Amino acid sequence: MGEQEKYKRMLKQLIDETESHQIKSAEELIQKLVKELSNNQSLSGNTQV
């Protein structure tokens, strides 16, 4: 699976959670996005400190 497809799947999941009110605030959305991106560091192939 390509990198673009992984990002697409991740964003779709976050959008679905937002629409179903599992994510209730922008802060919670950002925290989940950061967590997902951190768990998938191989997506970018680039780690920053």
Secondary structure, DSSP 8 states (H G I E B T S, - for coil): --HHHHHHHHHHHHHHHHHTTSS-SHHHHHHHHHHHHHHTHHHHT----
